[in-house]
Amino acid sequence: MEKGGVQVTRLVDLADYQKNSIVSQTIIDKKTGTVTFFAFDEGQGLSEHTAPFDALVYLLDGEAEVIISGKPFRLKGGEMVIMPANDPHALKAITRFKMILIMIRS
């Protein structure tokens, strides 16, 4: 529903899953941070990497393994974890899942 240029949307409905793929959609991209939606098909993931800023991962549905500095965390829909700046991290879909990634650049 749109009113006065503002759109109300269910996050989980931003994009559908795609077979053997990761779908991403940037929601906000500012100097101070970003908000990005992701939909991971089962078995898909992001290899280990680092980011210079803290990032919050919030699962909307499904189940994922998030590894931070070698320690695995199993998240389910409705759960979140904060990945500290400069700590190596990776993600893998245990089942297909959708998430929001919020990165703060300060």
N, CA, C and O of each residue as an XYZ file, in Angstrom:
424
protein
N       0.844     -1.169      0.000
C       0.000      0.000      0.000
C       0.896      1.241      0.000
O       1.875      1.303      0.744
N       0.570      2.195     -0.809
C       1.371      3.412     -0.904
C       0.536      4.613     -0.496
O      -0.618      4.749     -0.903
N       1.133      5.486      0.316
C       0.427      6.679      0.773
C       1.441      7.809      0.923
O       2.385      7.692      1.703
N       1.256      8.888      0.192
C       2.151     10.030      0.307
C       3.595      9.713     -0.046
O       4.507     10.286      0.549
N       3.833      8.805     -1.010
C       5.188      8.459     -1.405
C       5.846      7.429     -0.515
O       6.983      7.035     -0.775
N       5.166      6.978      0.528
C       5.695      5.960      1.436
C       5.041      4.636      1.101
O       3.821      4.553      0.957
N       5.856      3.599      0.977
C       5.326      2.287      0.626
C       5.473      1.331      1.799
O       6.540      1.247      2.407
N       4.413      0.618      2.114
C       4.432     -0.400      3.154
C       4.612     -1.756      2.478
O       3.856     -2.114      1.576
N       5.619     -2.505      2.921
C       5.939     -3.789      2.306
C       6.296     -4.801      3.383
O       6.913     -4.457      4.392
N       5.912     -6.028      3.167
C       6.379     -7.114      4.043
C       7.775     -7.515      3.577
O       7.959     -7.878      2.416
N       8.763     -7.451      4.477
C      10.144     -7.771      4.108
C      10.267     -9.148      3.455
O      10.971     -9.308      2.459
N       9.593    -10.116      4.011
C       9.708    -11.484      3.510
C       9.209    -11.614      2.069
O       9.547    -12.577      1.381
N       8.405    -10.649      1.612
C       7.848    -10.700      0.259
C       8.646     -9.889     -0.770
O       8.216     -9.771     -1.918
N       9.783     -9.335     -0.387
C      10.547     -8.487     -1.315
C      11.005     -9.235     -2.562
O      11.054     -8.653     -3.645
N      11.339    -10.505     -2.425
C      11.770    -11.302     -3.584
C      11.523    -12.768     -3.297
O      11.481    -13.195     -2.143
N      11.360    -13.532     -4.367
C      11.178    -14.977     -4.253
C      12.528    -15.679     -4.297
O      13.530    -15.108     -4.726
N      12.534    -16.910     -3.852
C      13.722    -17.751     -3.976
C      13.948    -18.085     -5.443
O      12.998    -18.184     -6.219
N      15.210    -18.257     -5.817
C      15.560    -18.737     -7.149
C      16.442    -19.965     -6.981
O      17.382    -19.961     -6.185
N      16.138    -21.001     -7.726
C      16.842    -22.281     -7.616
C      18.351    -22.089     -7.780
O      18.812    -21.438     -8.718
N      19.107    -22.671     -6.845
C      20.575    -22.661     -6.861
C      21.163    -21.253     -6.902
O      22.231    -21.043     -7.478
N      20.476    -20.292     -6.298
C      20.923    -18.897     -6.380
C      20.775    -18.166     -5.060
O      20.125    -18.632     -4.123
N      21.406    -16.999     -5.025
C      21.230    -16.029     -3.955
C      20.678    -14.763     -4.606
O      21.269    -14.222     -5.540
N      19.549    -14.307     -4.104
C      18.918    -13.084     -4.612
C      19.198    -11.982     -3.591
O      19.072    -12.204     -2.387
N      19.578    -10.797     -4.069
C      19.758     -9.675     -3.146
C      19.090     -8.431     -3.698
O      18.983     -8.242     -4.909
N      18.645     -7.595     -2.783
C      18.002     -6.340     -3.161
C      18.367     -5.292     -2.111
O      18.075     -5.461     -0.927
N      19.001     -4.218     -2.552
C      19.344     -3.129     -1.652
C      18.083     -2.329     -1.332
O      17.345     -1.924     -2.230
N      17.850     -2.110     -0.046
C      16.683     -1.363      0.407
C      17.081      0.076      0.727
O      16.395      1.018      0.330
N      18.194      0.242      1.448
C      18.732      1.566      1.776
C      20.230      1.533      1.531
O      20.904      0.576      1.915
N      20.752      2.570      0.897
C      22.198      2.689      0.665
C      22.595      4.142      0.919
O      22.400      5.015      0.074
N      23.154      4.374      2.098
C      23.557      5.725      2.516
C      25.018      5.698      2.965
O      25.591      4.629      3.173
N      25.612      6.877      3.112
C      26.985      6.971      3.614
C      27.134      6.296      4.971
O      28.171      5.701      5.264
N      26.105      6.390      5.792
C      26.167      5.874      7.158
C      25.825      4.397      7.287
O      26.037      3.810      8.348
N      25.298      3.781      6.225
C      25.004      2.358      6.308
C      24.089      1.869      5.205
O      23.566      2.642      4.403
N      23.912      0.550      5.195
C      23.073     -0.092      4.184
C      22.128     -1.089      4.835
O      22.400     -1.634      5.904
N      21.011     -1.308      4.156
C      20.070     -2.369      4.510
C      19.844     -3.159      3.227
O      19.434     -2.604      2.208
N      20.117     -4.459      3.288
C      20.013     -5.311      2.100
C      19.207     -6.557      2.428
O      19.398     -7.175      3.475
N      18.310     -6.918      1.528
C      17.511     -8.141      1.626
C      18.206     -9.237      0.833
O      18.721     -8.982     -0.255
N      18.225    -10.458      1.367
C      18.779    -11.616      0.675
C      17.802    -12.782      0.756
O      17.103    -12.948      1.756
N      17.756    -13.593     -0.307
C      17.041    -14.876     -0.317
C      18.026    -15.930     -0.808
O      18.453    -15.886     -1.962
N      18.390    -16.873      0.048
C      19.345    -17.934     -0.268
C      18.602    -19.235     -0.523
O      17.783    -19.649      0.298
N      18.870    -19.880     -1.635
C      18.325    -21.215     -1.846
C      19.113    -22.194     -0.976
O      20.254    -21.919     -0.604
N      18.504    -23.337     -0.652
C      19.160    -24.346      0.181
C      20.532    -24.696     -0.381
O      20.689    -24.916     -1.582
N      21.530    -24.745      0.512
C      22.885    -25.108      0.127
C      23.740    -23.958     -0.367
O      24.955    -24.108     -0.499
N      23.135    -22.816     -0.641
C      23.895    -21.650     -1.112
C      24.537    -20.938      0.072
O      24.096    -21.099      1.210
N      25.568    -20.159     -0.189
C      26.215    -19.443      0.900
C      27.175    -18.387      0.407
O      27.372    -18.200     -0.794
N      27.767    -17.705      1.362
C      28.809    -16.724      1.092
C      30.074    -17.217      1.773
O      30.054    -17.548      2.959
N      31.177    -17.268      1.031
C      32.434    -17.749      1.597
C      32.971    -16.756      2.625
O      32.525    -15.610      2.695
N      33.921    -17.210      3.407
C      34.469    -16.378      4.475
C      35.055    -15.079      3.925
O      35.777    -15.069      2.929
N      34.721    -13.995      4.602
C      35.215    -12.673      4.237
C      35.146    -11.779      5.471
O      34.636    -12.194      6.512
N      35.652    -10.567      5.359
C      35.559     -9.604      6.444
C      34.908     -8.329      5.924
O      34.847     -8.085      4.719
N      34.428     -7.531      6.855
C      33.864     -6.226      6.523
C      34.394     -5.231      7.558
O      34.557     -5.585      8.726
N      34.658     -4.011      7.147
C      35.234     -3.038      8.077
C      34.226     -2.422      9.050
O      34.581     -1.541      9.834
N      32.970     -2.880      9.003
C      31.924     -2.314      9.847
C      31.110     -3.421     10.502
O      31.034     -4.529      9.972
N      30.498     -3.131     11.652
C      29.581     -4.073     12.280
C      28.401     -4.326     11.347
O      27.976     -3.438     10.609
N      27.879     -5.549     11.391
C      26.718     -5.894     10.573
C      25.769     -6.769     11.382
O      26.195     -7.658     12.120
N      24.483     -6.501     11.230
C      23.449     -7.284     11.891
C      22.762     -8.136     10.838
O      22.344     -7.630      9.796
N      22.646     -9.430     11.111
C      21.924    -10.360     10.251
C      20.651    -10.771     10.984
O      20.708    -11.269     12.108
N      19.496    -10.557     10.337
C      18.208    -10.946     10.908
C      17.513    -11.895      9.934
O      17.187    -11.509      8.812
N      17.284    -13.149     10.369
C      16.597    -14.114      9.516
C      15.090    -13.894      9.571
O      14.495    -13.825     10.646
N      14.493    -13.788      8.402
C      13.051    -13.629      8.287
C      12.363    -14.987      8.297
O      11.284    -15.140      8.871
N      12.988    -15.968      7.663
C      12.466    -17.339      7.660
C      13.601    -18.301      7.341
O      14.705    -17.878      6.997
N      13.326    -19.589      7.455
C      14.318    -20.612      7.134
C      15.359    -20.778      8.222
O      15.169    -20.371      9.368
N      16.495    -21.406      7.817
C      17.555    -21.719      8.768
C      18.918    -21.574      8.104
O      19.125    -22.025      6.977
N      19.843    -20.938      8.818
C      21.174    -20.684      8.266
C      22.242    -20.939      9.314
O      21.992    -20.863     10.517
N      23.434    -21.240      8.830
C      24.603    -21.304      9.693
C      25.447    -20.074      9.391
O      25.825    -19.825      8.246
N      25.732    -19.313     10.439
C      26.590    -18.141     10.321
C      27.848    -18.453     11.131
O      27.772    -18.762     12.320
N      28.991    -18.371     10.482
C      30.256    -18.651     11.163
C      30.983    -17.327     11.344
O      31.259    -16.616     10.378
N      31.291    -17.007     12.604
C      31.988    -15.770     12.932
C      33.270    -16.132     13.670
O      33.227    -16.749     14.735
N      34.410    -15.748     13.104
C      35.720    -16.062     13.687
C      35.837    -17.545     14.021
O      36.350    -17.915     15.077
N      35.356    -18.390     13.109
C      35.469    -19.839     13.260
C      34.406    -20.482     14.125
O      34.359    -21.709     14.215
N      33.544    -19.696     14.770
C      32.508    -20.248     15.651
C      31.169    -20.272     14.921
O      30.696    -19.230     14.468
N      30.542    -21.466     14.799
C      29.257    -21.560     14.090
C      28.074    -21.161     14.975
O      28.025    -21.483     16.162
N      27.132    -20.455     14.366
C      25.872    -20.079     15.005
C      24.756    -20.519     14.069
O      24.756    -20.168     12.889
N      23.808    -21.285     14.591
C      22.674    -21.745     13.779
C      21.486    -20.848     14.080
O      21.000    -20.799     15.210
N      21.022    -20.134     13.053
C      19.916    -19.196     13.215
C      18.670    -19.700     12.512
O      18.744    -20.348     11.468
N      17.522    -19.389     13.103
C      16.222    -19.697     12.504
C      15.446    -18.401     12.356
O      15.800    -17.383     12.949
N      14.381    -18.444     11.557
C      13.549    -17.271     11.348
C      13.194    -16.589     12.650
O      12.781    -17.240     13.609
N      13.356    -15.264     12.686
C      13.070    -14.495     13.890
C      14.283    -14.258     14.763
O      14.199    -13.525     15.749
N      15.424    -14.871     14.419
C      16.642    -14.705     15.214
C      17.648    -13.827     14.478
O      17.595    -13.676     13.257
N      18.573    -13.249     15.261
C      19.579    -12.365     14.678
C      20.926    -12.588     15.349
O      21.018    -13.173     16.429
N      21.970    -12.105     14.677
C      23.315    -12.122     15.241
C      24.032    -10.884     14.719
O      23.759    -10.417     13.613
N      24.944    -10.361     15.516
C      25.766     -9.231     15.087
C      27.151     -9.757     14.739
O      27.784    -10.452     15.533
N      27.610     -9.416     13.543
C      28.947     -9.786     13.094
C      29.848     -8.577     13.318
O      29.684     -7.555     12.651
N      30.803     -8.676     14.252
C      31.665     -7.529     14.552
C      32.568     -7.151     13.380
O      32.984     -8.001     12.592
N      32.854     -5.873     13.289
C      33.755     -5.365     12.259
C      35.073     -6.126     12.277
O      35.614     -6.429     13.340
N      35.577     -6.428     11.101
C      36.881     -7.058     10.870
C      36.990     -8.513     11.320
O      38.059     -9.106     11.176
N      35.924     -9.112     11.861
C      35.938    -10.536     12.197
C      35.552    -11.326     10.941
O      34.556    -11.000     10.295
N      36.321    -12.356     10.589
C      35.946    -13.156      9.425
C      34.609    -13.856      9.670
O      34.344    -14.353     10.764
N      33.774    -13.884      8.628
C      32.463    -14.519      8.759
C      32.037    -15.122      7.421
O      32.507    -14.719      6.357
N      31.133    -16.101      7.508
C      30.583    -16.780      6.332
C      29.148    -17.172      6.654
O      28.763    -17.239      7.822
N      28.351    -17.433      5.606
C      26.965    -17.865      5.776
C      26.680    -19.048      4.866
O      27.209    -19.136      3.757
N      25.831    -19.963      5.350
C      25.405    -21.090      4.523
C      23.953    -21.413      4.839
O      23.544    -21.412      6.000
N      23.173    -21.692      3.786
C      21.760    -22.026      3.947
C      21.607    -23.489      4.341
O      21.927    -24.381      3.555
N      21.121    -23.739      5.553
C      20.773    -25.094      5.985
C      19.487    -25.492      5.253
O      19.399    -26.572      4.669
N      18.505    -24.610      5.296
C      17.313    -24.682      4.437
C      17.308    -23.345      3.696
O      18.076    -22.447      4.043
N      16.474    -23.206      2.706
C      16.425    -21.892      2.070
C      15.979    -20.881      3.128
O      15.165    -21.189      3.999
N      16.527    -19.676      3.033
C      16.193    -18.661      4.025
C      16.248    -17.268      3.424
O      16.906    -17.019      2.413
N      15.529    -16.366      4.089
C      15.553    -14.946      3.724
C      16.072    -14.176      4.928
O      15.779    -14.517      6.074
N      16.849    -13.129      4.651
C      17.428    -12.349      5.736
C      17.539    -10.884      5.346
O      17.480    -10.519      4.172
N      17.701    -10.066      6.365
C      18.026     -8.653      6.208
C      19.419     -8.460      6.787
O      19.711     -8.922      7.890
N      20.273     -7.779      6.044
C      21.615     -7.430      6.497
C      21.649     -5.919      6.690
O      21.396     -5.155      5.759
N      21.964     -5.502      7.911
C      22.077     -4.074      8.232
C      23.529     -3.801      8.582
O      24.049     -4.342      9.558
N      24.184     -2.960      7.787
C      25.573     -2.618      8.041
C      25.659     -1.145      8.399
O      25.168     -0.285      7.668
N      26.291     -0.865      9.535
C      26.469      0.496     10.020
C      27.914      0.909      9.739
O      28.851      0.236     10.168
N      28.090      2.007      9.023
C      29.435      2.448      8.618
C      29.988      3.543      9.520
O      30.368      4.608      9.033
N      30.036      3.304     10.799
C      30.642      4.288     11.696
C      31.097      3.624     12.978
O      31.634      4.292     13.862
